């Protein structure tokens, strides 16, 4: 009699693919300069074009999740997961041979479509193979592996640029993808078959895709703060007219909601949102995503402001963020174990409280002369909070959803966090610019003819920027407080409905 692969082995196979995709999400952050040079993108005029090296991946990563999550519900997890790895493989073959930016972006979109499908489909597979009482710890493992990929990506990219070439990231993805496809095809052979009779809602797919693309482009256009080192530099950056994008996104998403209510097999069944724990879980994830991106962007920006040497600033900010992301990875696993023992509400609330504590410590204590060691342990508290929230939120959604809708449910929980990150980053940009413009007029300067004028101006703008960033940390703590209130709606039980 043929023996089926164990749930742990299946989890290991899924985690392998998720790690490779997560690495690809962040690896270009330390390769951008070399990629820009090799693709002959002119600077500074080409900065807006270069931003699409990151933005195109993020947009494709988000829009594919609901579509592929639902496809996995209809045609089966095994086929979709292997197909996602196949898309990732195709993009990895394409990218290193790209002669120009448009061709490069096409390859990056292919890798994003594959990588974006793997996480929600992997979460749905966990829902298929683990009983409700054990899903949280498995989701915690997957969350820890996903976060570890984020951590490893920038370091791996730096090593490749230092010793080889950025193209080796994609060369090495080829054997890894082939290995992952073979392992997944074998390990997932005995998954429960999909529920027959459902069809994919192509009108819903088209409308949701248009809406998400327009929304993310509009949000990312207000989120170029990552490419500058001071808020004053950001204030001089031109911005495209995003009004048509906002109108188009609103129209497409409203039409999507109207169409879905009249579909016999909708892409998103609105009855999911009425299930116990579903709505509060995805709302918590949205709010947590909004403040997570603030930490990831503001920390490097803070270090760039107080550190004169840009190369040293990049190294220091990477080390500081690693203290947060490593804590996230460890506590994502611990949060899964805790959820199985104490339920969703207790663990999610504990994680959010740690986020609030971390943000308030940063907002109240970080100054231009704050030691990096102090920053590191406070970021570790923040990262521990983010990690703790991962498993209870994911488990609450997966356990609430019926078996034939786990794929779309897992997609929604990830999409809401990523949308929260986009909204949070856009809000950060607007808040930072507003506060910077308010505070900079209050800087006292000597006469312009005074020899100390230039230094006084630089010091004044630095102090203003530090104050704005500290205020943003405090505001983030307040947003996390809203997530804490929402988490009170989570029920304790971990039994599937």
N, C-alpha and C positions, 0 to 999 in steps of 0.2 A: 504493500500500500504506500502510495506517494505521500511524503510528509510535507505539509505546508510550512512556509517560512514563519518563524515566530514573530509576534508583534514587535519585539525589540529589534530584530533584524530588519524588518520593514522600516521601522523608525530610523535606523542607522542609514539605510539607503536613501530615504527621503531627506534626512539631514545633510547627507553628502551633497546632493543637488542644491539644496537651499544655501549651504555654505558657499559653494562656488558662485551662485548668483548674487549673494550678498556681497561677496568680495568684489564682484564686477561693478556693483552699485557705487562703491566708494573709492575704488582703486585709482580712477582717473584724477582724483584731487591732487595727487602728488606727481602726476604725469602731464598736467595741462601745459606747462611751459614748453616741454619738449614736443608735445603733439602740435601745439600752435606753431612752433618753429618749423617742424617737418611738413605741415600742411600749408606753410607759407601764408599764414593769416597776418595781415599787417596790423601793427600795434602803434598807437592806441585806437586807431580808427576801427579796427576789426574786433574790438572787445565784445560788442553786441553779438557778432557772429560766433565768437569763441564761446560765449555763454551757452549756446545751443548744444555744445558738446555734453554739458550736464543736463540742460533743460529738456532736450529731446528724449533722453533716456528716462527722466523722471515722468514726463507726460505719458510716454508709451507704457511705462511700468504701471501707472495708475489705471489707464483706460482698459488694459487687457484683463484686469482682474475680474470684474463682474461677468464679462463675456465668457472667459475660460472657466471660471468657477461654475457657471450655469451649464456650460458644455459638458463638464465632468459629471454633473448630475444626470445628464441625458445619455451620453455615449459611454460613460465609464471613466473612472479615475486613471486606470492604467494607460489607456490610449492617450489621454490628454497629458498626463505627466511626462510620458515618453516623447510625445509630440513637442511639448514645451522645451525639453532638453534638446530636441532636434532643431528647433528654431534658434536656441541659444548657440548650438554648434554652428549652424549656418552663419549667424552673425559673427561668430568668432573667427571663422574662415575668411569672411568678407573684409572685416575691419583692417587687418594689418596690410592689405594690398590696396587700400583706398588711396587714389592719387590726389584727392582734393576733399574739401570739407563736405560738400553735399553727399559724395559717395561714402565718406566716413560716417556721416549721420545716418544714412540708410542702414549701414551695418550695425550701428549702435541701437537703432530702433528694433532691429531683429533680435539682438541679444536681450533688450528690455522686454520685448513681447514674451520671449521664453522665460526669462527670469521672473517677470511679474506674475506669470501663471503658476509657478512652482509653489510659492508659499501658501496661497489659499487652497490649492488642490492638495498639498501636503497636509494642511490642517484638516481638510475633509477626510482624507485617508485615515488620519488618527481617529476621527470620529467613527469611522467604519470598523476599525479593528480593535479599539479599546472600549471596554465598558464605561459607562458614565462615571463610575467611581474612580477610574484610573486615568481619565483623559487629561486632567489638569497637569499631572506630573509629566506626561508625554508632551503636552503643549509647552510646558516649561522648558523641557529639553530642546524642543524645536526653536523656541524663542531665544534660548541661550546660544544655540548654534548660529542662528541668524545674526544676533548681535555680535558674536565672535567674528563673523565674516566682515561686519562693518569695521571692527577694530583692526583686523588683519589687513584689509584692503589698502589703506594709505601707507602702512609700513611696507607691505609687499611691493606696492608701486614704487616707493622710494628706493627699495633695494634693486628692482629691475632697472630703473633709470640710472642708478649709480653703477651697476656692474654689467648690464646688458643693454636693453633697448625696450621702450614701451610696448613694441609689437609682441614681445615675448609673453606679455599677459595673455594675449589672444592665441598665440601659438600653443601655449600650455593648456589653454581651455579646451583645445581640440581632443587630446587623449582623455582628459578628465570628463568631458561630455560623453564621449563614446563609452567610457567605463560606466558612467552613471546611467546611460540608456540601457546598456546590457544588464546591469544589476537591477534596474527598475522593472524591465520586462520580465525578468525571472522572479523577482521578489513579490511583485504585485499580481501574480497570475491567479491567485485564489481570492481576490477581493470580491465582496458581494456584487452581483450584477446590477446594472442601473435599472431604474424603474422604466419599463417600456411604455410607449404611448404618448410621451411628451415630445413637443417640437420646440426648436429654438425660435424665439421671437426676434426675427431679423429687424423689424421696424424698431423695436425697443433697443436693440443693439446699436442701430445707426443713430437714433436720437440721443441715447446716453453717451455714445462716443463723441458726437458733435458737442454736446453740452459740457462734458468733462474736458475736452481739448480746449474749447473757448475759455472755460473757467480757469484752467491751469495756466494758459498763456497769459491771461489778464493778471492773475495773481503773481506769476513769476516775473512779469514786467515790473512789478512793484517790489521785487525781492532781490535786486542786484547788489544788496548790501554785502554779500559774500565776496564780491570782487574788488572791494575797496578797503582801505586801511583806516579811514577816519570818517566820521559823519559829515564833516565839512566837504570831503571829497564826494560823498554820495549826493550832497545837496546840489552839486553842479552837474550831475549826470542828467542827460536828456531822457525824456520818457515818451514812448509812443502813445497815440490816442487809443485808449483802451475802451472807450464807450461802446463802440460796435461789438467788441468781444463780450462785455458784460450783458448787453442786450441780447446777443445771440445765445449766450449761455443760459440766460433766464428763459428765453423763448423755447429753446430745445429741451430743457429740463422740465418745464411746465407741460409741454406737449408730451414728453415722455410719461409723466405721471398720469396724464389724461388717457393716453393710449393703453397704458398698462392696466388700468382699471377695467378695460373692456376686452382684454385678451384672455382666452381660455387657458393658455400656457404662458403667463407673463415671464419676462426676464427676472423681475423682482416681484415676488408675491407680497403685497402690502400687509397681508395677515401676519407675516413674520414679526412685524413691529408691535403687534398686539400680544405676542407671546411673553410670558413672565421672563424677566431678566434681559430680554433682547434689546429693547430700546435703551434702558439705562447703561447697559454694557457698551454699546456703540457710541453713546454720548460721552461716556467717560473716556473712551479711546480717542474721540475727536478732540476733547479738551486737553488730554495728556499730550497728544501729538502737537497741539498748538504751542505748548510750553517747552516740549522737548526740542523743537527746532530753535527756539530762542536761546536755549543753553548752547546748542551746537554752533550757532552763529556768533553769539555775543562773546563767548570765551575767546576764540581766536581774535575777534575784533578788539577786545579789551587788551590782550597781550600785544597786539600790533600798536596800540596807542601808547603803552608804557615802555615798550622795548624798542630802542633805537635801531638795533641791528635786525634787519628784516629776516635774514637767514636764521638767526637765533630765535626770533619771534616765532617762525614757523615750527621750529623744533620744540620750543617750549609749549606752544599751544597744542601741538600734537600729544605731548606727554600729559598735559593737563586733561585733555579730552579722554585720553586712554584710562585715566583713573575713574572717570564717569562711566565709560562704556564697559570696562572690565567689571565694575560693580553691577552694571545692568545685566551682563551675561550670567554672573554668579547668582544674583538674586532672582533672575527669571526662573532658574531651575528650583531654587528654594521656594519661590512663590507657588510653583506647581505642587510641591509636596505639602506646603501649608494649606493650599486650597482644598486638597483632598481631606485634610484634617479639620479645618475650621470653616470652610465654605468660602463663597465668593466675596461676600461683603467685608468680612474681617480682614482678609489679605489685601484686597484692593484699597480699602480705607487706610490700612497701615502704610501701603506704598505711597498713596497720595499725601498722607501726613509727612512722610519722609521728604517728598518733593517740596512741600510747603516749607519745611524746616531748612532744607538746602537752599532754596531760593532766598528766604529771608536772611539767612546767614551771609549769603553772597551780597545781597543788596545792602545790608547794614555794615558789612565789614570790609568789602573790597575797596581799596584805595590804590593810588599809583604806586605806593611803596609796600603793598601787601606781599608777604613772602609767598612764593609759589607753593611751598609745602602746605601752608594754610589753605590756599585755593584748592589744592589737590584733595585734601580730606573732606572739604565741604562739597566738592563736586562728587566725591565718592558717595556721600549721603544722598545727594540728588540722584545719582545713577542707580543706587540701591532702590530708591523709591520707584523710578521708572521700571526697573526690572521686576519688582514685586507685582506691578499692575498687569504685566503681560499675560500670565497664565490664567488668573481668575476671569479676566475679561474675555479671553479667547474661549475658555471652557464654558462660560455662561452662554455665549452665543451658540457654540457647537451643540451643547446639550439641549438648548431650547429648540433648535431647528429640527424638523422632521428629517428622516434619513434621505429623502429624495431632494432636499434643499440644502444639504450641508455645504455643498460647494459654493453656492451663491451667498450663504450666510457667512462662511469664512472669508469670502471676497469682501463683503461689506465691512467687516470689522477691520480689515487691513486698509481698504480704501478710505474709510472714515478717519483713520489715523493719519494717512498721507495727506488727505484734504485738510485736516487740522493743521498739519505742518505747513502747508501752503498758505492757509489763512493766517496762521500765526506769524509766518515770516513777512507777509504783506502788512499785517498790523504792526509788527515790529518796525518796519521801515517807516510807516506813516507816523507812529508815535515818536520814534527817534528823531525824525526831521522836525516835527512840531516842537519838541522839547529843546532840541538844539537851537532852533531859530529863536525861541523864547529866551534861552539862557545866554546866548552869545552876545546879545545886545547889552547884557548886564556886566560884561567883562570890563574892568577898569584898565585903561591903557595910558601910557605916557604919550606925549606929543609924537607925531610921526617922525619928526626930525631928531628925536632922542635916539642915541645909539643903542639903547636897550629895547627899542620898540619891537623889533622882529622877535627877540627872545620872549618878551612879555606876551606878544600875540600868540606865539606857539604854546607857551605855558598855559595861557588862558583857554585856548581851544582844547588843549589836552584835558584840563580840569573839567571843562564843560562836558566833554565826551565821556569822561569817567563817571561824572554825576548822572548823565543820561542813561548810561548802561546800568548803573546801580539801581536807578529808579525802575528800569525795565525788569530787572530781577524781582523787585518787590511786586510790581504789577503781575508778573508771572505767578508769584505765590498766591496772589488773589484769584487768578484764573484757576489755579489748582484747587483753591478753596471751593470754587463752583463745582469742580469735578468731585470733591469730597461730598458735597450735598447730594449730587446725583447718585453717588455710590450707595447712599442710604436706601435707595429704591431696590437695590439688589437683594434678592432673597437668599437665604442661607443654603438651600438644598442644592445638591450636586447631582440629583437624579434626573435623567432625561424624561421629558414630558411625553 
